[in-house]
């Protein structure tokens, strides 16, 4: 079944309840005329909590910038941020989105979570409240809601890379190795996983086009604890590469069972699971050499439109404040606030949702993650950003246990390649 049809059916089922609740709800409560209310949805707890780990810190930085208000169209507006934890749960995302629109009367919703953006995007469009989301491949966000690049949406927007960019980056990484080109793949069953797994548009098609043969490990649920079937299938099929999409606990379980069964591929390139240093550290020595898509690094040459910080300065400030290694989500969380505030300023009237919507659609902004350009996009409501490919390497000591080394920049020309991908057998 085509990806768009599979996802749109799930989206309709998920969105119907939200849509009916909006239609049945009383009139939206509006804040005072000189008060801008910005809703922010993120995952602070649950399976995706690492994606939102830096958000409270980031919000404090933004509050310092906006604590004197924003002057727009000759008027000065105070700014209030209303943060909602979706607890990594799509159903919870719909509930908090409804709260922000109906009870809080927000003027703009910012959404840092793919599942949340799918759940709340329809609500945004129905209520006529502008929203901006990120941290999810645009195909899952768009096709998951039954639209297409020509149609778009009335009030909801997103910025991120496309799945085809990450997937082609994966094959370009593997092309650097001498393997039998046999790949075992398996995927977490959510919108992003479905996008990656699509036979027509996803990783299987990209792998075939690049000359790789596939051993299909199927889809799995988040609470799956037994991946021995996939391990056995990949080992028997002679897979020298493992790939797919999922989160750190899923991969950790699979990788432990692979070790127990003596399965040792030459490359492990798993989307989402290897974004954070903590996930690699949790694997111990067996985390050495994991390869991944790279959203953002301190090596990128971008500067914040809000603070003037470079990427390196933002990462350094986070480390000094938290005592933790930089994380890729730092750049995108920051850019989400950049785009939202820029749209409000450019609207001329932040209390007019149509004016804010039009300002987003006309935005071409240089941000912490590079240009976010809705003004000239060929994909309605989507601004496409860069993605690179990299490998985690164990360090010789110091502050970090592992460093992320850039191996491919085909879709991220702004960042330099640092080294070629090294086979896992040579890393020990």
C-alpha positions as CSV (number, residue, x, y, z in Angstrom):
1,X,0.0,0.0,0.0
2,X,1.4,3.4,-0.9
3,X,2.9,5.5,2.0
4,X,0.5,8.4,1.5
5,X,-2.6,6.1,1.8
6,X,-1.3,4.2,4.8
7,X,-0.4,7.3,6.7
8,X,-3.5,9.3,5.8
9,X,-5.8,6.6,7.1
10,X,-4.0,6.5,10.4
11,X,-4.1,10.3,10.4
12,X,-7.8,10.5,9.8
13,X,-8.5,8.1,12.6
14,X,-6.2,10.0,15.0
15,X,-7.4,13.4,13.8
16,X,-11.2,12.8,13.8
17,X,-11.5,13.0,17.6
18,X,-9.4,16.2,17.7
19,X,-11.4,17.8,14.9
20,X,-14.7,17.0,16.5
21,X,-13.5,18.3,19.8
22,X,-12.5,21.6,18.2
23,X,-15.8,21.9,16.3
24,X,-17.8,21.1,19.5
25,X,-15.7,23.4,21.8
26,X,-16.8,26.9,22.8
27,X,-15.3,29.9,21.1
28,X,-11.6,30.2,21.4
29,X,-10.5,32.4,24.3
30,X,-8.2,35.2,23.1
31,X,-5.5,36.8,25.2
32,X,-5.3,40.5,25.9
33,X,-4.5,42.6,22.8
34,X,-0.9,43.4,23.9
35,X,0.0,39.9,25.0
36,X,1.4,37.4,22.5
37,X,0.9,33.8,23.7
38,X,3.2,31.1,22.1
39,X,2.4,27.5,22.7
40,X,5.3,25.1,22.7
41,X,4.8,21.3,22.5
42,X,7.8,19.0,23.2
43,X,8.6,15.6,24.7
44,X,10.0,16.2,28.2
45,X,9.2,12.7,29.4
46,X,8.6,9.3,27.9
47,X,10.5,7.5,25.1
48,X,11.5,10.6,23.2
49,X,12.5,12.6,26.3
50,X,16.1,13.0,25.0
51,X,14.7,15.0,22.1
52,X,13.4,17.6,24.5
53,X,16.2,17.5,27.1
54,X,17.7,20.9,26.1
55,X,14.3,22.6,25.6
56,X,13.8,24.0,29.2
57,X,17.3,25.5,28.9
58,X,16.7,26.8,25.4
59,X,13.4,28.4,26.5
60,X,15.1,30.3,29.3
61,X,17.6,31.7,26.7
62,X,14.7,32.9,24.5
63,X,12.8,34.3,27.5
64,X,15.8,36.5,28.2
65,X,15.6,37.9,24.7
66,X,11.9,38.5,24.8
67,X,11.5,39.6,28.4
68,X,11.1,43.3,27.4
69,X,8.5,42.3,24.8
70,X,8.4,42.6,21.0
71,X,7.7,45.8,19.2
72,X,5.6,45.0,16.1
73,X,3.8,47.4,13.9
74,X,4.4,50.3,16.3
75,X,3.0,48.4,19.3
76,X,4.9,46.6,22.1
77,X,3.6,43.2,23.1
78,X,4.6,41.1,26.1
79,X,5.4,37.5,25.2
80,X,4.2,34.5,27.2
81,X,5.4,30.9,26.4
82,X,3.1,28.1,27.4
83,X,5.0,24.8,27.4
84,X,3.2,21.4,27.2
85,X,4.9,18.0,27.6
86,X,3.3,15.5,25.3
87,X,5.0,12.7,27.2
88,X,6.1,11.2,23.9
89,X,2.5,10.1,23.3
90,X,0.5,11.1,20.1
91,X,-2.8,11.0,22.0
92,X,-1.4,13.3,24.6
93,X,-0.2,15.6,21.8
94,X,-3.7,16.0,20.5
95,X,-4.9,16.8,24.1
96,X,-2.4,19.4,24.8
97,X,-2.8,20.9,21.3
98,X,-6.5,21.3,22.0
99,X,-5.7,22.9,25.4
100,X,-3.3,25.5,23.8
101,X,-5.9,26.4,21.1
102,X,-9.1,26.3,23.1
103,X,-8.2,27.1,26.7
104,X,-5.0,29.1,26.3
105,X,-5.9,31.0,23.1
106,X,-2.4,30.9,21.7
107,X,-1.4,33.1,18.8
108,X,1.2,30.6,17.5
109,X,2.0,27.0,18.1
110,X,5.6,25.7,18.0
111,X,5.9,21.9,17.9
112,X,9.2,20.0,18.4
113,X,8.1,16.4,17.7
114,X,7.0,14.5,14.6
115,X,4.1,12.6,16.1
116,X,2.9,15.8,17.9
117,X,3.1,17.8,14.6
118,X,1.0,15.2,12.8
119,X,-1.6,15.2,15.6
120,X,-1.7,19.0,16.1
121,X,-1.3,20.1,12.5
122,X,-4.9,19.3,11.5
123,X,-6.1,21.1,14.7
124,X,-4.0,24.2,13.7
125,X,-5.6,24.2,10.3
126,X,-9.2,23.7,11.5
127,X,-8.9,26.4,14.2
128,X,-7.0,28.8,12.0
129,X,-4.1,29.1,14.4
130,X,-0.6,29.2,12.7
131,X,1.8,26.5,13.7
132,X,5.5,25.7,12.9
133,X,7.0,22.3,13.6
134,X,10.3,20.5,13.1
135,X,12.3,17.4,13.9
136,X,10.5,15.0,11.6
137,X,11.0,14.2,7.9
138,X,8.6,16.4,5.9
139,X,7.1,13.4,4.0
140,X,5.9,11.8,7.2
141,X,4.4,15.2,8.3
142,X,2.7,15.9,4.9
143,X,1.7,12.5,3.6
144,X,0.7,11.5,7.1
145,X,-2.0,14.1,6.9
146,X,-3.2,13.3,3.4
147,X,-1.7,16.2,1.6
148,X,0.9,16.6,-1.2
149,X,3.6,19.1,-2.2
150,X,1.3,21.0,-4.5
151,X,-1.6,21.3,-2.0
152,X,0.0,22.0,1.4
153,X,-2.0,23.2,4.3
154,X,-3.8,26.4,5.4
155,X,-2.0,27.3,8.6
156,X,0.6,24.6,9.5
157,X,4.2,24.7,8.4
158,X,7.3,22.6,9.0
159,X,11.1,22.7,8.4
160,X,13.4,19.6,8.3
161,X,15.1,17.4,5.8
162,X,13.4,14.8,3.6
163,X,13.7,11.0,4.1
164,X,15.2,10.6,0.7
165,X,18.1,12.8,1.7
166,X,18.9,10.8,4.9
167,X,18.4,7.5,3.0
168,X,20.8,8.5,0.2
169,X,23.3,9.6,2.8
170,X,23.1,6.1,4.3
171,X,24.0,4.4,1.0
172,X,26.8,7.0,0.3
173,X,28.2,6.0,3.7
174,X,28.1,2.3,2.9
175,X,29.7,3.0,-0.5
176,X,32.8,3.9,1.4
177,X,33.1,0.3,2.7
178,X,34.1,-3.0,1.0
179,X,31.0,-5.1,1.7
180,X,28.8,-7.7,0.0
181,X,26.0,-5.0,-0.2
182,X,23.5,-7.1,1.7
183,X,21.5,-5.0,4.1
184,X,19.1,-6.1,6.9
185,X,16.5,-3.5,7.8
186,X,13.8,-3.1,10.5
187,X,11.6,-0.2,11.6
188,X,9.7,1.2,14.5
189,X,6.0,1.5,13.5
190,X,5.3,5.2,13.7
191,X,4.9,7.9,10.9
192,X,8.7,8.4,10.5
193,X,9.3,4.6,10.6
194,X,6.6,4.1,8.0
195,X,8.2,6.8,5.8
196,X,11.6,5.1,6.0
197,X,10.1,1.6,5.4
198,X,7.9,2.5,2.4
199,X,8.8,0.1,-0.4
200,X,8.0,2.7,-3.1
201,X,9.4,5.9,-1.5
202,X,11.5,4.8,1.4
203,X,14.9,3.2,2.2
204,X,14.1,-0.2,0.5
205,X,13.7,1.7,-2.9
206,X,16.8,3.8,-2.3
207,X,18.9,0.8,-1.4
208,X,17.8,-1.1,-4.5
209,X,18.6,1.9,-6.6
210,X,22.1,2.0,-5.2
211,X,22.8,-1.6,-5.8
212,X,22.1,-3.0,-2.3
213,X,20.0,-6.1,-1.7
214,X,17.6,-6.2,1.2
215,X,16.7,-8.6,4.0
216,X,13.3,-7.4,5.4
217,X,13.2,-7.5,9.2
218,X,9.7,-5.9,9.3
219,X,8.1,-3.4,11.6
220,X,8.0,-3.5,15.4
221,X,6.2,-1.8,18.3
222,X,8.1,0.3,20.9
223,X,7.7,-2.2,23.7
224,X,9.3,-5.1,21.7
225,X,11.9,-6.9,23.7
226,X,12.8,-9.8,21.4
227,X,14.7,-9.1,18.2
228,X,16.2,-12.5,17.9
229,X,14.1,-13.2,14.8
230,X,15.7,-10.3,13.0
231,X,19.1,-11.1,14.2
232,X,18.8,-14.7,13.0
233,X,17.3,-13.7,9.7
234,X,20.1,-11.1,9.0
235,X,22.9,-13.5,10.0
236,X,21.5,-16.3,7.9
237,X,21.1,-14.0,4.9
238,X,24.7,-12.8,5.2
239,X,23.8,-9.1,6.0
240,X,27.0,-7.0,6.4
241,X,25.0,-3.8,7.0
242,X,22.0,-3.2,9.4
243,X,19.8,-0.2,9.0
244,X,16.3,1.1,9.7
245,X,14.6,3.6,12.1
246,X,13.9,3.4,15.8
247,X,14.8,4.8,19.2
248,X,17.8,4.0,21.5
249,X,16.1,1.4,23.7
250,X,15.0,-0.6,20.7
251,X,18.5,-0.6,19.2
252,X,20.1,-1.4,22.5
253,X,18.0,-4.5,22.8
254,X,18.6,-5.6,19.2
255,X,22.4,-4.9,19.5
256,X,22.7,-6.9,22.7
257,X,20.9,-9.9,21.2
258,X,23.1,-9.6,18.0
259,X,26.2,-9.8,20.2
260,X,24.8,-12.8,22.1
261,X,24.2,-14.6,18.8
262,X,27.5,-13.6,17.3
263,X,26.1,-11.4,14.5
264,X,28.7,-8.8,13.6
265,X,27.9,-6.5,10.6
266,X,30.4,-4.1,9.1
267,X,28.1,-1.1,9.4
268,X,25.2,-0.2,11.7
269,X,23.4,2.9,10.4
270,X,20.1,3.4,12.3
271,X,18.1,6.5,12.0
272,X,17.1,8.4,15.2
273,X,18.7,5.8,17.5
274,X,22.2,7.3,17.4
275,X,21.4,11.0,17.5
276,X,22.5,11.5,21.1
277,X,25.9,10.7,22.8
278,X,24.1,9.2,25.8
279,X,22.6,6.5,23.5
280,X,26.0,5.6,22.3
281,X,27.5,5.6,25.7
282,X,24.8,3.3,26.9
283,X,26.1,0.7,24.4
284,X,29.5,0.8,26.0
285,X,32.4,-0.3,23.8
286,X,29.9,-1.7,21.3
287,X,28.8,1.8,20.6
288,X,32.0,2.5,18.8
289,X,31.4,3.0,15.1
290,X,27.7,3.4,15.0
291,X,26.7,5.6,12.0
292,X,23.8,8.0,11.7
293,X,22.2,10.9,9.9
294,X,23.5,14.2,11.3
295,X,21.0,17.0,11.6
296,X,23.3,19.6,13.2
297,X,26.8,20.0,14.6
298,X,28.9,22.8,16.2
299,X,31.0,22.6,13.0
300,X,28.2,24.1,10.9
301,X,28.9,27.7,9.9
302,X,25.5,29.1,10.8
303,X,24.7,32.0,13.1
304,X,21.5,32.6,15.1
305,X,19.2,35.4,14.0
306,X,18.1,35.8,17.6
307,X,21.4,35.9,19.5
308,X,24.2,36.2,17.0
309,X,25.7,33.1,18.4
310,X,27.6,30.7,16.1
311,X,26.8,27.0,16.2
312,X,30.0,26.4,18.1
313,X,29.1,29.1,20.7
314,X,25.6,27.7,21.2
315,X,27.0,24.2,21.8
316,X,29.7,25.6,24.2
317,X,27.1,27.6,26.2
318,X,24.9,24.5,26.6
319,X,27.9,22.4,27.8
320,X,29.0,25.1,30.2
321,X,25.5,25.4,31.6
322,X,24.5,21.7,31.7
323,X,27.8,19.9,32.0
324,X,26.7,17.7,29.1
325,X,28.0,17.1,25.6
326,X,26.2,19.0,22.8
327,X,23.2,17.4,21.2
328,X,21.9,17.7,17.7
329,X,18.4,18.9,18.8
330,X,20.0,22.1,20.2
331,X,20.2,23.6,16.7
332,X,16.6,22.8,15.7
333,X,15.0,23.8,19.0
334,X,16.8,27.2,18.7
335,X,15.8,27.5,15.0
336,X,12.1,26.8,15.9
337,X,12.1,29.8,18.2
338,X,14.0,31.8,15.6
339,X,11.3,31.2,12.9
340,X,8.4,31.7,15.2
341,X,9.6,35.1,16.5
342,X,10.7,36.2,13.0
343,X,7.2,35.4,11.7
344,X,5.5,37.3,14.5
345,X,7.7,40.4,13.9
346,X,7.2,40.2,10.1
347,X,3.4,39.9,10.4
348,X,2.8,43.5,11.4
349,X,0.0,42.3,13.6
350,X,0.8,39.2,15.7
351,X,-2.9,39.0,16.9
352,X,-4.0,38.4,13.4
353,X,-3.6,34.7,12.5
354,X,-3.8,35.3,8.8
355,X,-1.1,37.9,9.0
356,X,1.1,35.5,11.0
357,X,0.4,32.7,8.6
358,X,1.3,34.9,5.6
359,X,4.5,36.0,7.3
360,X,5.5,32.3,7.8
361,X,4.8,31.6,4.2
362,X,7.0,34.5,3.1
363,X,9.9,33.8,5.5
364,X,13.4,33.2,4.2
365,X,15.5,33.2,7.3
366,X,19.1,32.3,8.0
367,X,19.0,30.3,11.3
368,X,21.1,28.1,13.5
369,X,20.4,25.2,11.2
370,X,20.9,27.2,8.0
371,X,18.4,28.8,5.6
372,X,14.8,28.1,6.5
373,X,13.0,29.2,3.3
374,X,9.3,29.0,2.9
375,X,9.2,31.9,0.5
376,X,10.8,30.0,-2.4
377,X,10.0,26.4,-1.6
378,X,8.8,24.0,-4.3
379,X,7.0,22.0,-1.5
380,X,4.1,24.0,0.0
381,X,4.4,24.7,3.7
382,X,7.8,22.9,3.9
383,X,11.3,24.4,4.2
384,X,14.0,21.8,3.5
385,X,17.1,21.8,5.6
386,X,20.5,20.0,5.4
387,X,21.4,16.5,6.7
388,X,24.9,14.9,6.7
389,X,26.2,11.5,7.6
390,X,28.5,10.6,10.5
391,X,30.1,8.0,12.7
392,X,30.5,7.9,16.5
393,X,34.2,7.2,17.4
394,X,35.5,6.5,20.8
395,X,37.9,9.2,22.0
396,X,41.2,8.7,23.8
397,X,39.9,10.4,26.9
398,X,38.9,13.9,27.9
399,X,35.4,15.4,28.3
400,X,33.6,13.2,25.8
401,X,33.6,9.4,25.5
402,X,32.5,9.5,21.9
403,X,32.8,12.1,19.2
404,X,30.7,12.4,16.0
405,X,32.8,12.4,12.9
406,X,31.3,13.7,9.6
407,X,31.8,11.2,6.8
408,X,29.4,12.5,4.1
409,X,28.1,15.9,3.2
410,X,26.3,15.3,0.0
411,X,23.1,16.9,1.4
412,X,25.0,19.3,3.8
413,X,27.6,21.1,1.8
414,X,28.0,23.7,4.6
415,X,29.9,21.2,6.8
416,X,33.3,19.6,5.9
417,X,33.9,15.9,5.7
418,X,36.3,14.8,8.5
419,X,37.1,11.2,7.6
420,X,35.8,8.2,5.8
421,X,33.5,5.6,7.4
422,X,35.5,2.9,9.1
423,X,34.2,-0.8,9.2
424,X,33.1,-2.0,12.6
425,X,35.5,-4.9,12.4
426,X,38.4,-2.4,12.3
427,X,37.2,-0.5,15.3
428,X,37.0,-3.4,17.7
